[in-house]
Amino acid sequence: MSQKNIPYKTYLEESEMPRQWYNVRADMKNKPAPLLNPATLKPVAFEDLRPVFCDELIKQELDDTTPYFDIPEEIIEFYKMYRPSPLVRAYFLEKYLDTPAKIYYKFEGNNTSGSHKLNSAIAQAYYAKKQGLKGVTTETGAGQWGTALSMACAYFGLDCEVYMVKCSYEQKPFRREVMRTYGANVTPSPSDKTAVGRKILEQFPGTSGSLGCAISEAVEAATAKEGYRYVLGSVLNQVLLHQSVIGLETKTALDKLGEKADIVIGCAGGGSNLGGLISPFMGEKLRGEADYRIIAVEPASCPSLTRGKFVYDFCDTGNVCPLAKMYTLGNGFIPSANHAGGLRYHGMSTVVSQLYDDKLMEAVSVEQTEVFEAATKFARVEGILPAPESSHAIKVAVNEALKCKETGEEKTIVFGLTGTGYFDMVAYQKFNDGQMSDYIPTDEDLEKGFATIPNIF
Ligand SMILES: *Cc1c(COP(=O)(O)O)cnc(C)c1O
């Protein structure tokens, strides 16, 4: 198939798995702006975050200078259940596109949670256990994060309380049952278990909930109970740090194959898989050792990088969490219905935001229907049924490969295939029935979201 006889799948040996996470902030000249305490508008300090997050995770969150963190042995042991993950040479997709480009994807869907989120869930559960906590609380929208966290908590014997956005709770009963099977306590949000939930129910009886509301409930539940902390599945620096295993493995595998990436592509919701995948490549770029084109892909319905503002905003709709300087559509922005639930966040990781603002990477937005067209083609030629989120990266990888076909360039394209789409069959059904819509927010729609950004900078 290829001159170099590159295998379809490259697996590293267990002994070649990374032993340290890489913190790309250490190599950034312009550091991401600090989180601000909403009460004082001063940068958050360790003590501010202690009631909400685990101590060790706060240290990781606030550390902009240490380049490498040792991965604890217990986490490496768990990683071995589903890592190293394969780097796949997409020969069949290349053939189908008739492109001279070489396409690789790093597949993170090979675990029961079906996505990369387990990489950080297990780390966060480990530090909670080590601190002697009883349990953790979190929110979940589409359900991937809640599933990953319940697996991680089951492993370490921690209690896991998941506030699941009510409409997902009702629409995705199978996701909910996976979480319950792993021992999690799943509550539809808003609920009457928390003060904030009761207040919302009183104001908006019959509401189907939102991620912002579920976050507020999960934070309240964690701070109200002795021995509990809140954990988050994306956006935060610590999550990007844990997700660096994706990029480190990818880089090692490419080096072994004697390949050099020209373009690295990832989908961007809160920025964690993208931040993790690109980190070692971005590190080389920041240190002036190599150059790469790095592309973030987001849905046209929730275009935080391509149409958002780079300002301080609340991380949650309830405005209880710290403020972050990030590309944002406004904490009150409500994206139109889009089936890539994991990409419907109003903001973006501060690391990714800063790198993008410094023009070290690009961002593009794509529409839902073209994403599902790419997803379906990919499923038919490469076998894997991709998650709608991951399919955003597929779409742009395909676009870049087709450009190579025009120019005859033999570029090497690497993208992150973050997960599988088995729980997204309602979305595929809509697509198959020709009933999928592509609502792109107008400038007026965006203005309504921008109006919810606090007036700070
Ligand atoms: C959550 C999720 C994403 C988006 O989250 P990021 O933090 O931006 O990586 C992408 N793909 C899948 C499969 C997900 O579950």
The ligand as a MOL file (V3000), in Angstrom:
LIG
                    3D

  0  0  0     0  0            999 V3000
M  V30 BEGIN CTAB
M  V30 COUNTS 15 15 0 0 0
M  V30 BEGIN ATOM
M  V30 1 C -16.7030 15.8380 25.1340 0
M  V30 2 C -16.3050 15.3910 23.7920 0
M  V30 3 C -15.6490 16.2670 22.8920 0
M  V30 4 C -15.4040 17.7100 23.1660 0
M  V30 5 O -14.7690 18.0230 24.3510 0
M  V30 6 P -13.3290 18.6960 24.3880 0
M  V30 7 O -13.1140 19.0120 25.8120 0
M  V30 8 O -13.3620 19.9060 23.5120 0
M  V30 9 O -12.3830 17.6870 23.8990 0
M  V30 10 C -15.2410 15.7570 21.6860 0
M  V30 11 N -15.4760 14.4830 21.3300 0
M  V30 12 C -16.1160 13.6200 22.1620 0
M  V30 13 C -16.3530 12.2210 21.6970 0
M  V30 14 C -16.5410 14.0460 23.4190 0
M  V30 15 O -17.1530 13.1860 24.2360 0
M  V30 END ATOM
M  V30 BEGIN BOND
M  V30 1 1 1 2
M  V30 2 1 2 3
M  V30 3 2 2 14
M  V30 4 1 3 4
M  V30 5 2 3 10
M  V30 6 1 4 5
M  V30 7 1 5 6
M  V30 8 2 6 7
M  V30 9 1 6 8
M  V30 10 1 6 9
M  V30 11 1 10 11
M  V30 12 2 11 12
M  V30 13 1 12 13
M  V30 14 1 12 14
M  V30 15 1 14 15
M  V30 END BOND
M  V30 END CTAB
M  END
